[in-house]
């Protein structure tokens, strides 16, 4: 994969670390990680129709861009 193919903030090393994390995780560790995500009150899980996923991604990208520009001020 070329560098340009990675999302902003990602590179080959980061991808390898994430893959290694999940490849080496036991079933119990995976379950604990999932349960912890559900208990995190700073995020929500939502069921979104597939045709709306691109719209939601665009909204999240815009929000991230706004937050990044605010942090540089």
Rosetta blueprint (number, residue, H / E / L):
1 X L
2 X L
3 X H
4 X H
5 X H
6 X L
7 X L
8 X L
9 X L
10 X L
11 X L
12 X H
13 X H
14 X H
15 X H
16 X H
17 X H
18 X H
19 X H
20 X H
21 X H
22 X H
23 X H
24 X L
25 X L
26 X L
27 X H
28 X H
29 X H
30 X H
31 X H
32 X H
33 X H
34 X H
35 X H
36 X H
37 X H
38 X H
39 X H
40 X L
41 X L
42 X L
43 X L
44 X L
45 X L
46 X L
47 X L
48 X L
49 X L
50 X H
51 X H
52 X H
53 X H
54 X H
55 X H
56 X H
57 X H
58 X H
59 X H
60 X H
61 X H
62 X H
63 X H
64 X H
65 X H
66 X H
67 X H
68 X H
69 X H
70 X H
71 X H
72 X L
73 X L
